[in-house]
Amino acid sequence: MSAPDVTALLALSDERDLWQRACLERERAAYLAGYADGERDGYERGARYLEESWPAVVRPVMQDRPSHAELEERRWGPGGRRRHLRLVQEAE
């Protein structure tokens, strides 16, 4: 291969490297834009889904739920938290 051929080949290689770099930059920008759009759309779709479906999920739970006083009694026993604390202090 002669010197002019090598010079032309290197110039062509440099040009292709520049094109490849430009294409990769455009692809990266397009990917990031698409990712941002998809992420935003996904969050919006999820928010709409929750707004539409959450009442149906919560309704059965809220209908037959125990009162706060009943939950406290289950947690701390008869007499609630005060009795429990008194028993703990007496045991110490």
QUIPEMO-V791118 format. One record per residue. N is the residue number from 1. PHI is phi in whole degrees, 0 to 359 (999 if undefined). Layout:
# QUIPEMO-V791118
N,PHI  N,PHI
This chain:
# QUIPEMO-V791118
1,999  2,275  3,300  4,297  5,295  6,295  7,298  8,295  9,295  10,294  11,296  12,297  13,297  14,298  15,296  16,294  17,298  18,297  19,297  20,296  21,299  22,296  23,296  24,296  25,295  26,294  27,297  28,296  29,298  30,294  31,298  32,297  33,295  34,295  35,297  36,298  37,297  38,295  39,296  40,298  41,298  42,296  43,295  44,296  45,295  46,296  47,295  48,298  49,300  50,297  51,300  52,279  53,260  54,299  55,303  56,291  57,286  58,281  59,308  60,296  61,290  62,284  63,291  64,249  65,278  66,287  67,287  68,299  69,299  70,293  71,297  72,297  73,293  74,299  75,286  76,255  77,92  78,301  79,92  80,73  81,295  82,299  83,298  84,300  85,298  86,296  87,296  88,295  89,293  90,293  91,286  92,280
